[in-house]
């Protein structure tokens, strides 16, 4: 710093104090602590599958932001559904060949069961119709090696309806010795309410054996 006087010029130098501009050790430590605290705070992101939903989670494999609803816990950490590679168990999968076997076995079991009920216990068909559903469910379950696929449940319901209609037609043929469109139409209309109740009960029992 320079000092000027009115008399002879005299230059006075004062020592430059570095401590006035350079932080001391404690200040450095406090700054480092604040920086570490800021870095340790979780970064707020948006879920990749649910825009607008804040999250601090990421997939441990691809790094995609995911929320608690999307995260799949695995032995190597939380992952998104794509990286978790979820696959249904073989018990809940059915290929075309398995579905075909289910359709064949279910239709045979349904037709025979309803035909026996129509011929032998006509007055008790409503009460015994669940037996037809159990027979269809067990036939499909045995034919498919006890699989529980949803497609097999649909097959069970469809074969119950198809088998009941086919058994009704065969019952008419046995009773009248012939089947004409007019005869089949009148019989179907007259038996339709009861037939719907029979098949509904049987469908519930058939699906319950496969679920």
Residue, then its C-alpha position, 0 to 999 in steps of 0.5 A: x500500500x502506498x502513502x503519499x505525503x505533501x513533503x518529500x515522497x516517502x513510500x511505505x510498504x505494509x506487509x500483505x496479510x494472506x490470511x485475510x483472503x485465504x480461508x483457514x483450515x476450519x473453513x476448508x473443512x466446513x466447505x468440504x462437509x457442505x459439499x459432501x452433504x449436498x452430494x449425498x442428497x438423493x437426486x429427484x427424478x421422474x419415473x420413466x413409466x409414470x411421467x410426473x411421479x418423482x422418484x430417487x430410484x434407478x434400475x441397477x442394470x440400465x439406470x432408468x429412473x423407476x418408482x416404487x411401483x415399478x421396481x422389481x427386487x432381485x438378488x442383485x438389486x432393484x431393477x425395472x421390469x425389462x431388466x428383471x426379465x420376468x417370465x411366468x412359470x411353466x405351469x401357467x403357460x400353454x402352447x397350441x398343442x396343449x390347448x388342442x389337447x385341452x379342447x379335445x379332452x374337455x369336449x369329450x368329457x362335457x358331451x358324455x357328462x351332459x348326455x348321461x345327465x339328460x338320459x338317466x337323471x333328467x329331473x336332477x340335471x340342474x342339481x347334478x350339472x356341477x358334476x359335469x363341470x368337475x369332469x371337464x375340469x379334471x379331464x383338461x387338467x389331466x390332459x395338460x399335466x395339471x397346467x393352470x394357464x388362463x387359456x385353459x380356463x377359457x377352453x374349459x368354459x367353451x367346451x362346457x357350452x359346446x358339450x352341453x349343446x352337442x349332448x342336447x342334440x344327441x339326446x333329441x336324436x335318441x328320443x326321436x330317432x331323427x333330427x330336423x332343423x325345426x325339431x332342434x330349434x323348438x327343443x333348443x328354445x324350450x330348453x334354453x333357460x334350463x340349459x343356461x343354468x346347467x352350463x353356468x354351474x358347470x363352467x364355474x366348477x370346471x374353471x375352479x379345477x384349473x385355476 
